[in-house]
């Protein structure tokens, strides 16, 4: 991960530090003001006030410690991604933050698999090169050619005419060996470099070995006999007579398609990690800012902020289990509406199509559903014993690109349109709706709140 991301992470940590210090100072000022204004209270009242203040400071300390632990784990994950990009060992030690540790373990597993395959390829290449010594095409080299599960080509010098190719090479090529007569005819072996430039005949290791290069190596994408393309590694060696003159050259060809796929997957995961860390930090920052803007005191802020972060953590854990790809809508709704009380869970009815959402859409939509649940518990249907909620989702268009979610409350207290926008509604319409690519409409009906959400699939 680049320096800019580390700076962003540090910047968010400093911002949150400043915010918590501000909250502590405000709480202290409020307590001192109260003591000053009501100094006539008894010693018992003063003691109770001190206990309340100490509890607030302790809660602030614990919340700050949790935030610092999460920030430190995220920073270490960014450092791990930077080491992997540089080709170093991951060196990961579990942090205790489940989401971060799951991502790190996945990256470490891919890295170890890639290193094992690279080590095997190096060993095979070394065996082939050792076979091309001063004694020419000897029995040892013949045994290697017959035994190795790699493609082999032998060409005479100085023309470059190909004399022999083995069955393993035909399997890699998915077609017969091309018996070129000269180095110039190596153009019939169609291949390109990583940047897409064609490999010229004199760039092939067989031609370079014939020209005297001791250990020519090339990685390229070649066109197979069936027209498909695949990555191969080629290593060569000249074959000399007793006087040291080059009489032939030999190459070994290894199929490295799986290795290249693993490398590409690792790069994609690093980029995905970069994207996820940025998104998570931005969402945490937005939640903190909006919650602080409407909180009446620190206790209110602490409870609201902690509740939202816990939901964000549950949703992130679900997305990690799904490898940040496609998330089933039913699992998303169940996770977002998770409640500690079995009685509350039994009062929420779910129904809908079998739909899977992209990770960024799923995360924002899940947070929006959690906000609706929190509102229902405080002011809506779930605040009354007879209250019920139904959540239904359907594909809203014939192309299967839009999702429509209906949230309906009934059996609760009478509802009416609020005079001002609450923090939950502001968070849903101003932040989350943009992230899941849709909108949220509220209808305050006689039997309860109805919310209609539209999102991308």
Secondary structure, 3 states (H helix, E strand, C coil): CCHHHHHHHHHHHHHHHHHHHHHHHHHHHHHHHHHHHCCCCCHHHHHHHHHHHHHHHHHHHHHHHHHHHHHHHHHHHHHHHHHHHCCCCCCCCCCCCHHHHHHHHHHHHHHHHHHHHHHHHHHHHHHHHHHCCCCCCCHHHHHHHHHCCCEEEEEECCCCCEEEECHHHHHHHCCCCCCCCCHHHHHHCCEECCCCCECCHHHCHHHHHHCCCCCCEEEEEEECCCCCEEEEEEEEEEEECCCCCEEEEEEEEEECHHHHHHHHHHHHHHHHHHHHHHHHHHHHHHHHHHHHHHCCCHHHHHHHHHHHHHHHHHHHHHHHHCCCCEEEHHHHHHHHCCCCCHHHHCCEEEEECCCEEEHHHHHHHHHHHHHHHHHHHHCCHHHCCCCEEEEEEEECCCCCCEEEEEEEEECCCCCCCCCCCCHHHHHHHHHHHHHCCCEEEEEEECCEEEEEEEEEC
